[in-house]
Amino acid sequence: METRRKGSLHREVINLLAGSERRARENLGWLETNMPPIFFETMRGEPGALGTLCRELESLRENRFLLLAEREKALIVARLDVPGSLYETIRRITEREISYSEMSHSYAPVPGTGLFLEVQRYEMDRKMEQEILADDGPPLPEPIRRRVLAAVRREYPEVPPNLQGWLLEILWKNNPSYLRLSPPGRVARIVWLLHMGRGHGGVFGRLQEAEAPGERRESRILLAVSNPPERGFLAQIMEIFNRLGLGVRRAYTLTVSTGIQPWFLGTFYVRRRDEKVLAPGEERVRQLQEELFNTLILSNASPTYREFVVPRRMTGNEASLINAFIAFSHSTLAHVEPDHYAYDEVHWAFSSNPEMALRLVRLFETRFAPGVEGREEAYPRAQEEAEREIEEYNTGHRLLDDFRRTVYRTTLAMIRRTLKTNAFVAEKHALAFRLDPRYLDDLGEEFTSDLPPERPFRITFFFTRNALGFHVGFSDIARGGWRTVVTRTWDDVVTAGNTLFREVYVLAHTQHFKNKDIYEGGSKMVTLLYAPATPTRQLLDQRLYQVQLAFTNAFLDLFVTENGKAKDPRVVDYYGEDEPIELGPDENMHDAMIETIAELSKRRGYLLGIGIMSSKRVGINHKEYGVTSTGVVTFAEVAMREAGVDVRKDPFTVKFPGGPNGDVAGNAMRILLDRCPRVRIRLIRDGTGALVDPEGADRAELSGLVLKKDIEEFDPFRLSPGGFLLYRNVRKTEGLKELYRRIERTETGLKETWLTVDDFYREFEGLIFTVPADLFIPAGGRPETVDERNWHRFFPKKGDPTVRVIVEGANSFLTPEARRKLQEREVVILRDASANKCGVISSSYEIIANLLLSEKEFFAHKEEYVAGVLEILEKRASDEAELIFRRYRDAGGKVAYTEISRSLSKEINDWYSRIFDHFQARPDLTLRPPFRRALLAHLPALIRENPRFRVRVRNLLPKYRAAILAVEIATTIVYRGGFTPDFGQDLKSYVSRTF
């Protein structure tokens, strides 16, 4: 019986093989009649796959799909077209990076099936940015160049001639076969699409009507996205088409690298499931645009996407908003109780109650969706209903209900206190919410007790895929740096997210004290970036730039204004005033992005133009001019004079954490070596190692390293006897031990030893405490290096400190408790908010130059302008340093130097606020005598003394003139005294006498 079965199967197979050649020829004819011509053009390089399709086409009557080719970097499948078929295939290969995809669709059903044929082709040969920059592939053939560029000039004249060739070269370097096999018109369209994406801030979409064979019509959807997610992006796009009832008839996508950033370029031919063509004005088109752009914000790895979007319980836009609610609530609550308000628990509060989540989304829409009729009556009613539902929330689990009510109340406070948002701007890269800080008072002291008591002027929250952040500003006009914290694991994200809000709040508050000498109050922006699976620096930088660009565009969505209101009509603006906010570089802000942000601000029409960002090419480079170090050294000079040492004549010793190649440390060394003939620098410690020399580092050798090289490059032969070098980057192994190099200069020559890891770091980290010096300038190293656990190490057993004067050149090198303990032991400490304030003052004057001078004028007069700024920096530093010591003497030494520094900042800021309000209410006064003289007194000599430039102060925003006047008068009142106020006439009299 078994033999009969085998024989029957054998005969069936023989019969099938006998007819296969005939059927294959018939199927080829059917394909030639019913597949688009471009299908055969792009399959020219795949005869084997096409042969398999011809032989096996009938198998699709029984099988879900037919595998035509599967290689390491390619996959071709055929299947019948059913709703979601393309999406289903792409989901199977989500973990692979797709560099090219195409889907071709038959004009008629496959015989015997009633369904159309769908052939899907995928390539996984993504080029990295460095490969594009290397440019070592074959050159673009001239015939292809001529044909495509002719099509570009004919069909897309808006592509500038000087860019056409470059854009085409980019496509060639990424996918030569695509250009060889595709018609010139199709390639020209992709050239145009890449150009349009670059010109629209990194995201561009367009709906076009396209001709199809016969009388059928289709809609062509073009999409360009910069820095797309590495994996799963195409699957997410296809899920959107599927969810909106759109069948994809054909699709062609490319992911290309440009040498700067990658781009996703997609062309999709679609029809509605009811076989109708999309009409440009219909609601589904608006939804499609919003959902496609929202893929930049909503990750398909997000639990919210899986729980709410895939099962169609809500849209992608709604899920993104809920993710923002979750991130905001977690950051707002967790800094006080991180264990109780853990991220997963906050997420579960929304995930477990989608009805409440959607109620909060609807409330947000009622407040901010453009064009809502009757908003003034509808929103208060909806808010009241939401409040009642939150307070009545009850599942019978008291502790759990209390927790969730707190989370919902926090989201409600966010919605109520948001003054404007870009949530309804379709082509956004990130969500942004400009908040009234009074939401903190809504939460109560329980959630603000660990924050400084002063409340900010504004708080702005940002959210996107894999990143969130806050900008906190303590004044209307505010400036401060933008730092990005990079995390590699989800545990790091949650841990950093627990303290993110408190960190940015405290940093902005500290910056506000530091900014007392300039017209901008203090602010800070901190972004938390989740960057897993980024093995190379280039990939990490791409993710970094993607998020920074996304947040910059979101920032500009809110703060680009016209007549005080947000310029984009899709931003409902409850604030209604211009907001001059200045940013600056901080951790992980690179030069390329500084210039990009400045140019983007100018292009989008922000009121500050390129003045949004400091340390630009059209600016004052901190390291080149040593602006921060100018203030640090000035403070040191005053402090040493108070200790009886004239640093310009007398001998004294210094020690530095911070190396010769660093901005602050390197420039401080340069200034000391230039001004102080008898200075001896006994310790220099940086990331590469440490130098110790009891006689002071050799001046000539050190001068050759300053602002050029690290301390590991110091020639050990130039050490004095007893001096030594430690090398962090020079190691060797002996057995299982890792050893670090140490070279000491003895009376007889150099002596090399090798230290274990423990011995090396014990000596390396202890040097700042053990090496004696008159002056200690921490100008590098990690924050809070000196704290309550180790400050006593400055005092050896005999009791005298190894240093008498500390001038903080680096932020937060000493903790507040360490400062207090050291000052109790009579160590003089001039804190960072005073000593290194000149860097931010210089940045302020850079922005003034951007506002008053053209780029050409700035470069023509740059050295004269910078000289005037340096003069102001030295004056501001000496004014404050001398006042600190004067007040210390007046208090009989009973008030710490750092407390005096803090009180001075508060006094100036209080005066500033009062005077600013005075001139804000009377803007006409700012250009009248004597106030105009006071305004000019704040400016560098080039502006103040040149009639052509001086007259331009009238073009400054009234708010800027009021701010400049306020800070100049406020600092003069505090540093010089002589004003007992009765505002109005008394202020005018004081300014008349003083300026």
C-alpha positions, 0 to 999 in steps of 0.5 A: 500500500505504501508503494502505491502511494509513492507511485501515485505521488511520483506520477502527479509530480511527473505530470506537473513537470510535463506541463510546467514549461507550457504554463511558464510561457503562458504565465510570462505572457500574462505578466507581460500583459498585466504588469506595468512596464516598469516592473520588467525594467527593474527586474532586468537583473533578476531573471531567476526570480522572474523565472520562478514566478512564471513557473510557480504563479499558480501556487498562489491559489493555495499559498499565502506567498511565493518566495522568488529570491532570498539573499543576504541583502535582498528579498523578493516575494510574490503574493496575492493582494489582500488588505494589509498584505504589504504591511504583513510582509514588511512586519516580518522583516522589521529588524532588517534595515531596508535600503530600497523597496518596490512593490508592483501590482498587476492590472488584472486578477491572477487567473483562478484567484479573483485577486491581483498579484503583488510582487514585493522587492527589498534590498538591505544594502544601506550605505553609511555616511562615511562610505558616501564621503569616501567616494571610492565607488564607480563614477556616475555614467555620463549617459545616465547623468545627461538623461536624468538632468534633462528630465530634472530641468524639464519637469522640476525647474525649481531644483537649482542648477548648482544642486542638481548634479550633487543630488543625483550623485548622492542617489548614485553613490547609494544605489547605482542599480536603481539609476541604471534600471529606472526611467529618467523621469522617475529618478528626476522625481526622486532628485526633486523629492530630496531637494524639497525635503532639504528645503522644508526642514527635513520633512516633506509630503505631497499628494499628486494625481497619477495616471494608471493603465486604462481608465483607472486613476491613482493618487501618488503620495511622495514623502521625504523624511530626514534621519528616519528611524533605523528600523521598522519605519516602512512597516509603520508607514504601511500600517498607516495606509492600512488603517486609513483604508488605503490600498497601496498599488505600487510603492518605491522607497529609498533610504539614502545617506548624504554624508551628513544625514540619512533620508527616507524617500518614498513614492506610493501609488494608492487608492481608497478601498472603495476604489475611489481616488483621494481628493486633495481636500478630503478629511482622509488626506489631512489625517494621512499627512498628520499620521505620516509626519507623526511617525517621527514622534511615535515609535512603533516600539512604544507600548502605547503604539502596540496597545492603542494604535495597532488595535485601532483604539486611537490614532497615532497623533493621539498616542503621541500626545499620551506619550507626552503626557506620560513623560511630562507626568513622570518627570514632574513627579519622580524627582521627589519620589522616584520609586513611587512615581516610576515611569512604568507605573505612570505609563500604566495609569494611562494604559489601564484606563484608555477612556481617561486617556482619551478624555484628557486628549479631547480636553487638550483638543478642545483647548488647542485644536485650531478652528474649534467653534465655541471654544470659550464656552466648551473648554471650561465645561470640558475641564470641569467634567474632567476634574470631576471624573478624576476626583471620582475615579475609584476602582476600590484600590485606595492606594492605586486610585490615589496614585492615578488621580495624582498622575491625571491631575498632573496632566490636567495641570499641564493642559490648563497651564499650557499657553501654546503648543505645536501639537496641531502643526502637521509637519513637526518633528517633536511636540512642544508645550510652552507652560505657565510655571504656575502649574507647579503651584497647582501640584503643591509643595509635596512635589516642589519641596526639593526645588529652589523657591523662586519660580521661573518665568517660563517652562517649555517641555519637548517630546519626541521619539527617543527624547524629551527635554525641558527649557526653563527660563527665569526671565522674559529675556533669558539665555543659557546653554543647551546640553544633551544627556545621552543614555544607552539603556532604558534603565539609564533613561528612566534613572536620568528621567527621574531627576531631569526636571530638577536638574534643569530647574537648578541649572537655570536657577544657578544661571540666573545668578550668574547672568546678573551682569547682562540683560538676559536672565538665566535659563537652561535647556536639557535634553535626554536622548535615548540612543541604543544600538549606536556602535559608532560615533557617527551613528550617535551624532546622527541621532543627536543631530536628529533630536536637536534639529527636531527640538529646534524646529518645535521651539521655532513653531512656538516662538516665531511670532507676528505681532506678538502671536505665534505666526503659524495659525495652527498654534493657538496662542494664549500668551500673545507676546514676543519671547526673546530666548537665547541659547548657547552651547553646552554638553554635546552641542557641536559646532555644526549644529550651532551653525545649523540652529542659527541659520534655521532661526534666521530662515524661519523668521525668529525675531533674534535671527542668528542671535538665537545661538552664541559661539557661532562663526559670526561671533566670539569664540570663547576658546580663541579669546579666553573670555571665561578665563579673563574673568577667572584670572581677574577674580584670582588677581583681586583675591591674591591682592587681598591675601597680600600678593601682587600676582604681577610682581610677586612669586606665587604658586597655582594648581589646576584641574583642567589641562592646557588644551582646555578653554578655561584652564588653557587660557587661564594658564596663558594669561598667567604666563603672560602677566605673572613673571614669577608664577609657578604652576605646580599641578596640572591634571586633565583627562590624559594625565597629570603633571606635578612640579614643585618648582613649577612647570617649565614656562617655555614647554608649557607655553608650547602646549597651551591651547594646542595639546594635552598634558601628556605631551609635556616633555618629561626632560623639562621637569624639575627634580622631584617632578613627575608625570602620570599617563592615563592613556599609556598602559601595559598589561602584566599577566592579569594586571593593567598598569599605568605609566609614571615618570619622575625626574630625579637628580640623576635623570628620569625614572619610569615606574608602572602603577596598578589601577588602584595605585594610579587612581589613588595618586591621580585623584588625590593630587588636587588635595595633596599638592600645596599651592597658594591658589587653586583654580578648578577649571575642568573635571567633573562636577561635585569632585570636592564634596562633604566626604573629601573636603577635609583632605585639603588639611594634612595632619599638621592642620594647615590647608594645602591651599588658601584661595580657591577661584572656581573656574568650572561649574559646581566643582565644589558642592555647597556643603564643601564650600561651607566647611572650607570657608569655616576653616578660613579658605577663601572661595570665590564661587563659579556664579561669580568667577566664571561669569564672563563667558556668558557675558561675552555671549550676551555681547555676541548677540548684541553684535548680531542685532546691531551689525551686519555679518560683513560689518562684524568681520570688518570690525571684529577685533575692535569689537572684541577688544571692547568686550574684553575690557567690559569683562575685566571691569565686571569681574573686578567690580564684583570681586572687589565688592565681595571683599569689601562686604566681607570686611564690612561684615567682620568676616562673619558672612561667607564669601559665597553667601555674599556672592549669592546676595549680590546676584539677588540684589542685582536681579531684584533691581533689574526686575523692578527697573525692567518693569518700569521701562517696559511700561514707559518704552519711550523713555529708553531713547531719551536723555539721560537713559539713552546715555546709560543704555550706550554705556552698556555697549562696547566702545565700537558701538558706543563711540561710532555714530553710524552704529550708535544710532541703531540702538533705536532699532532694538526691540523696546523690550531689549532696550528696557532690559539693557537699561535695567541691567546697566542701572541695576549693576551700577546701583549695586557695584557703586551704590549711591541710590536710595530709591523713590522711583520715577524722578529719583531714578532719572536724577541718579542716572543723570549723575552717574552716566 
